[in-house]
Amino acid sequence: MRRKIFNLSVFSLVAVLAGSALSPLTALAQEDSTVQTQEDSTTPAQTPSLYDRLGGVYSIATVVDDFVERLLVNDVLNANPKIDAARDHVPKAGLKFRVTALICQLAGGPEVYHGRSMTDAHAHLGITEKEWDAMVADFVLSLNKFNVPEKEQGELFALVGPTKDQIVTK
């Protein structure tokens, strides 16, 4: 039986965040940012990081899990034999771990991505614009499934969007 494992370093750029508890956590984070301490009511509250607004590592990992599962069954991506072959070399759990670490780091969390550069991880895959667009569409579906607010989605895409030039080679 052939393992269907997706080398999402290929798409670790967008990989994702927020979890099933994101909406309540986001609301709490927003409330906390407007509350001022009794000791100093003249100091404005500090805005929480994107990482915190997304709910932290567990929420981000939940979205990444859904996102990677979508990528594994994406017909556009499955049509690329190089992507298909790469899936045999990277365990799905490892891929989800790396993508989660990358997104957490980009969003301002304490996790650190220790994987290869986007260029090194994707150069041999021949990723096309069409494949990139398919990946982005799946990412949006996962973000929407977990009710990630539009503002945070925009911030995520601003963080991972620049990696497109390192990933799309055809």
For each residue, the residues with C-beta under 8 A, 3 or more apart:
1:
2: 88
3: 87 88 91 92
4: 72 87 92
5: 72 86 87 88 89 90 91 92 95
6: 10 11 68 71 72 77 83 86 87 90 92 95
7: 10 83 86 87 89 90 95 121 125
8: 11 12 15 68 71 90 95 96 98 99
9: 12 90 95 98 115 116 118 121 122
10: 6 7 83 86 121 122 125 127 135 167
11: 6 8 14 15 71 99 135 139 167
12: 8 9 15 95 98 99 102 113 115 118 121
13: 102 118 160 161 163 164 166 167
14: 11 67 135 136 139 156 157 160
15: 8 11 12 64 67 68 99 100 102 103 139 160
16: 60 63 64 66 67 99 103 139 142 143 156
17: 54 55 59 60 63 64 103 104 107 143 148 152 156
18: 22 26 54 55 59 60 62 63 143 146 147 148 152
19: 22 25 55 58 59 60 61 62 63 146
20: 59 62 146
21: 24 25 55 59
22: 18 19 25 26 54 55 59 63 146 147 148
23: 26 27 147
24: 21 27 28
25: 19 21 22 28 29 54 55 56 59
26: 18 22 23 29 30 53 54 55 149 152
27: 23 24 30 31
28: 24 25 31 32
29: 25 26 32 33 48 52 53
30: 26 27 33 34 48 53
31: 27 28 34 35
32: 28 29 35 45 48
33: 29 30 45 46 47 48
34: 30 31 45
35: 31 32 45
36: 40 41 43 44 45
37: 40 41 43
38: 41
39:
40: 36 37 43
41: 36 37 38
42:
43: 36 37 40
44: 36
45: 32 33 34 35 36
46: 33
47: 33
48: 29 30 32 33 52 53
49: 52 53 107 108 109
50: 53 54 107 108 152 155 156 159
51: 54 56 60 104 107 108 109
52: 29 48 49 55 56 108
53: 26 29 30 48 49 50 152
54: 17 18 22 25 26 50 51 59 60 107 148 152
55: 17 18 19 21 22 25 26 52 58 59 60
56: 25 51 52 59 60 109
57: 60 61 100 104 109 111
58: 19 55 61 62
59: 17 18 19 20 21 22 25 54 55 56 62 63 146
60: 16 17 18 19 51 54 55 56 57 63 64 100 103 104 107 109
61: 19 57 58 64 65 96 100
62: 18 19 20 58 59 65 66 146
63: 16 17 18 19 22 59 60 66 67 142 143 145 146 148
64: 15 16 17 60 61 67 68 96 99 100 103
65: 61 62 68 69 96
66: 16 62 63 69 70 142 145 146
67: 14 15 16 63 64 70 71 99 138 139 142
68: 6 8 15 64 65 71 72 92 95 96 99
69: 65 66 72 73
70: 66 67 73 74 138 141 142
71: 6 8 11 67 68 74 77 135 138
72: 4 5 6 68 69 87 92
73: 69 70 78
74: 70 71 77 78 134 135 138
75: 78 79
76: 79 130 131 134
77: 6 71 74 80 83 131 134 135
78: 73 74 75 83 84
79: 75 76
80: 77 83 84 125 126 127 128 131
81: 84 85
82: 85 86 124 125 126
83: 6 7 10 77 78 80 86 87 125 127 131
84: 78 80 81 87
85: 81 82 88 89
86: 5 6 7 10 82 83 89 90 124 125
87: 3 4 5 6 7 72 83 84 90
88: 2 3 5 85
89: 5 7 85 86
90: 5 6 7 8 9 86 87 94 95
91: 3 5 94 95
92: 3 4 5 6 68 72 95 96
93: 96 97
94: 90 91 97 98
95: 5 6 7 8 9 12 68 90 91 92 98 99
96: 8 61 64 65 68 92 93 99 100
97: 93 94 100 101
98: 8 9 12 94 95 101 102 113 114 115
99: 8 11 12 15 16 64 67 68 95 96 102 103
100: 15 57 60 61 64 96 97 103 104 111
101: 97 98 104 105 111 112 113 114 115
102: 12 13 15 98 99 105 106 113 115
103: 15 16 17 60 64 99 100 106 107 156 160
104: 17 51 57 60 100 101 107 109 110 111 113
105: 101 102 109 111 112 113
106: 102 103 156 159 160
107: 17 49 50 51 54 60 103 104 155 156 159
108: 49 50 51 52
109: 49 51 56 57 60 104 105
110: 104
111: 57 100 101 104 105
112: 101 105
113: 12 98 101 102 104 105
114: 98 101
115: 9 12 98 101 102 121
116: 9 120 121
117: 120 121 166
118: 9 12 13 121 122 163 166 167
119: 122 123 166 167
120: 116 117 123
121: 7 9 10 12 115 116 117 118
122: 9 10 118 119 125 127 166 167 169
123: 119 120 169
124: 82 86
125: 7 10 80 82 83 86 122 169
126: 80 82 169 170
127: 10 80 83 122 131 132 167 168 169 170
128: 80 131 132 168 170
129: 132 133 168 170
130: 76 133 134
131: 76 77 80 83 127 128 134 135 168
132: 127 128 129 135 136 164 167 168
133: 129 130 136 137
134: 74 76 77 130 131 137 138
135: 10 11 14 71 74 77 131 132 138 139
136: 14 132 133 139 140
137: 133 134 140 141
138: 67 70 71 74 134 135 141 142
139: 11 14 15 16 67 135 136 142 143
140: 136 137 143 144 153
141: 70 137 138 144 145
142: 16 63 66 67 70 138 139 145 146
143: 16 17 18 63 139 140 146 148 153 156
144: 140 141 147 148
145: 63 66 141 142
146: 18 19 20 22 59 62 63 66 142 143
147: 18 22 23 144
148: 17 18 22 54 63 143 144 152 153 156
149: 26 152 153
150: 153 154
151: 154 155
152: 17 18 26 50 53 54 148 149 155 156
153: 140 143 148 149 150 156 157
154: 150 151 157 158
155: 50 107 151 152 158 159
156: 14 16 17 50 103 106 107 143 148 152 153 159 160
157: 14 153 154 160 161
158: 154 155 161
159: 50 106 107 155 156 162
160: 13 14 15 103 106 156 157 163
161: 13 157 158 164
162: 159 165
163: 13 118 160 166 167
164: 13 132 161 167 168
165: 162 168
166: 13 117 118 119 122 163
167: 10 11 13 118 119 122 127 132 163 164
168: 127 128 129 131 132 164 165
169: 122 123 125 126 127
170: 126 127 128 129
